[in-house]
Amino acid sequence: MTTAMTVPSEGPDAPAPTGPAELDMDRLSLLLFGHAAFQYLNAACELRLLDLLMERGPLDATRIRSELGLAERAADILLLGCTSLGLIRKEEGRYQAAALIESLAEEGSWSKLRDTVAFEAHIVYPGQEDFVDSLRENSNVGLRRVPGDHPDLYHRFSLHPHLEAVFYRYMRSWSQLANAHLVAALDLHGATRLLDCGGGDAVNALALAAHHPHLEVTVLEIPSSAPMTEKKISEAGLGERVSVQPCDMFADAFPGGMDCVLFAHQLVIWTPEENTALLRKAHDALDPGGRVVIFNSMSNDEGDGPVVAALDSVYFASLPAEGGMIYPWRLHEECLRAAGFTAIERVEVPGWTPHGIIVATKPAAEPATKPAAEQRA
């Protein structure tokens, strides 16, 4: 039986499959040995097999062994797995990268996917060993795989610089796979001040500021990561309009007078109750008529997909914090209504990543009640 890796049909902007796929033996075998399939993908990235074939291929096995510095048996295992999974193809005794991977490289997406592979290998895989216990205890049991005392993963990164670098490279790449849609869909022409809550290395803040020359952006980021954010802002040359404010989002007040508050890849981490609390703080920070924006992966309201949202939820169940998953659209909308927002709008993002955008508005202030004499007049 040959098991082929399921991949997007036409690159990162190909439409995501709708609804669950039928289970057959090929699909079941890939689920059964999926951890091994990922190890081939990770090895192909770590050992630079795919990059080698894109730069110098097609190559025969002898040349590949020489270039990668692998023994014959090790290379045979690598080539067997990568060929059978469809990562590479073999024609007339020579190997080259799969057409999809070559296409992704040409459009600049392959390096972003490679960052995602590293994130899965170094951060997600160790923690998801505790996925079953995390479900049983309804808690992020896998966090024990990352030494430290803080109850969430992100504060522990300061003790593990390598993991921190892997994580923020991944978050930048994951955002870049979809934030062009955020920039295009979000109308900020009337806004002058935007607050980016938990904005990481400012990847979304910088994209929005570059697209809107009138916009000033404040990035809220935990104190241990704020210097990294400042460095990225400085490198982009946007320090006059983009700034970082060290902040614990749950403990500290948000700066007020904002036209827009952005939560990018934040509200998948926390419980619905915590999300509602953050949205209430956003409501307080906004001027009347201001808007809040949620930008992250979404699952279907029906609870049957998309599959990438389901797979990504293993990480949120096992590692980052006590709550979180790739929530359905409707749950974010319930939190928004509970926080006082109205005029809720969904913006679906095309592509294989399950990103989506929700925009909601803080109602305009009610006019002051006129004195009784004026009412009679």
C-alpha positions, -999 to +999 in steps of 0.1 A: +000+000+000+014+034-010+006+063+013+009+098-002+011+129+019-020+151+017-009+186+005-027+217-008-037+214-044-025+248-056-002+264-031-010+284+001-040+302-014-057+270-025-092+267-009-092+247+023-112+214+021-147+217+033-160+191+058-142+160+070-126+135+046-138+099+043-116+075+063-099+048+041-069+026+048-044+051+033-057+078+055-058+055+085-022+044+080-010+080+078-028+087+111-013+056+126+022+065+116+018+102+113+045+109+138+070+090+115+057+109+085+065+142+102+099+130+111+107+126+074+095+161+067+115+175+096+146+156+085+142+168+049+142+204+063+169+200+090+193+181+066+185+206+038+175+178+014+147+198-002+168+229-005+196+209-021+173+194-047+157+228-055+191+244-059+211+217-077+186+189-086+178+165-101+205+145-083+212+108-079+215+090-046+253+090-046+254+128-051+228+133-024+247+112+001+279+132-006+262+166-004+244+158+029+273+138+044+251+108+051+260+071+051+244+049+024+219+033+048+209+066+063+204+082+029+184+052+017+160+056+046+156+093+040+150+089+003+126+060+008+104+080+032+105+113+014+097+097-020+069+075-007+053+105+011+055+127-021+080+152-007+104+143-035+100+125-068+123+100-085+127+099-123+153+078-142+173+073-110+175+109-100+155+128-074+140+163-073+117+182-050+079+178-054+063+203-077+043+218-049+074+225-029+091+241-059+061+262-064+060+273-028+097+282-030+092+303-061+064+324-045+084+328-012+062+306+010+085+276+015+108+293+040+077+301+061+066+265+060+101+254+070+098+277+101+065+260+109+082+226+107+109+237+132+082+250+156+064+217+155+096+197+159+112+217+188+082+230+207+049+212+198+061+176+195+076+173+231+045+188+247+019+170+227+032+137+242+009+148+271-021+154+248-043+126+263-035+137+299-041+173+289-076+163+277-082+143+309-072+171+332-085+199+309-051+216+314-018+222+296+000+192+311+026+193+283+041+226+297+061+204+321+083+196+291+096+232+291+114+239+324+102+270+344+078+282+370+054+304+351+020+289+343+022+298+306+047+290+279+055+325+267+069+337+300+091+306+301+108+314+268+131+339+285+148+308+301+151+291+267+165+315+241+167+288+214+130+279+218+121+316+219+138+322+186+121+292+170+087+303+183+090+339+170+103+328+136+073+306+133+048+332+145+062+357+120+060+332+092+025+319+102+013+355+102+029+364+069+011+335+053-022+353+059-017+389+070-018+403+035-055+395+038-056+414+071-040+444+055-063+443+025-096+436+044-092+460+073-103+495+065-082+518+087-086+550+067-104+568+095-082+555+122-050+571+136-042+550+167-041+512+168-033+490+197-017+456+188-022+433+219+004+407+223+019+417+190+051+396+193+078+408+170+054+434+155+050+415+122+013+425+119+018+460+133+046+468+108+025+454+079-004+476+089+017+507+095+035+503+061+001+501+044-014+531+063+011+560+065-013+579+088-014+552+114+004+551+148+006+516+163+014+506+199+024+470+204+017+455+238+041+427+246+054+409+277+084+427+292+108+398+285+100+400+247+097+437+244+134+443+234+130+419+205+099+438+194+118+471+196+147+456+175+123+445+147+106+479+147+140+497+144+151+474+116+119+482+097+126+519+100+092+526+115+102+537+150+084+571+146+050+555+141+053+520+158+063+516+194+062+489+220+048+491+255+058+463+279+026+450+294+009+421+311-024+421+293-044+406+322-028+427+350-021+461+334-045+487+320-046+492+282-037+527+270-069+546+261-080+568+232-076+541+205-095+539+172-087+502+168-076+473+190-061+442+173-058+407+188-037+387+164-032+350+173-041+359+209-076+347+215-067+311+206-045+308+237-069+316+265-103+304+279-135+321+266-138+338+300-103+352+297-110+363+261-141+382+272-120+399+299-094+410+274-122+422+250-137+443+278-103+459+283-102+466+246-137+481+249-125+504+276-094+515+255-115+524+225-131+557+217-168+554+209-172+541+174-138+524+176-134+488+164-118+456+177-103+431+153-097+394+160-072+378+135-064+342+140-073+307+129-109+297+132-128+264+132-162+258+117-193+265+137-204+230+129-173+215+147-162+194+118-131+212+106-111+224+089-085+197+096-056+222+101-076+239+129-081+206+146-045+196+143-033+230+156-056+226+186-034+198+200-007+225+207-032+248+225-046+219+245-012+206+256+012+235+260+007+273+261-017+280+289-046+266+309-071+272+282-073+277+244-080+259+211-088+270+176-123+282+185-153+284+162-163+318+148-195+318+169-176+316+202-155+347+194-188+365+185-204+355+218-173+369+237-176+401+217-212+406+225-205+398+262-178+425+262-203+451+248-194+451+211-219+453+182-220+453+144-200+421+143-186+412+108-168+380+096-141+381+070-131+347+057-095+344+045-088+322+015-060+297+015-051+264+033-044+281+066-077+284+086-072+321+093-102+344+097-109+380+107-137+393+129-144+430+132-168+445+158-176+481+169-179+498+203-212+516+201-212+554+198-219+572+230-255+580+237-263+617+235-266+634+269-302+638+282-314+673+276-327+694+305-365+691+310-370+727+299-353+720+265-373+688+261-406+708+265-394+734+241 
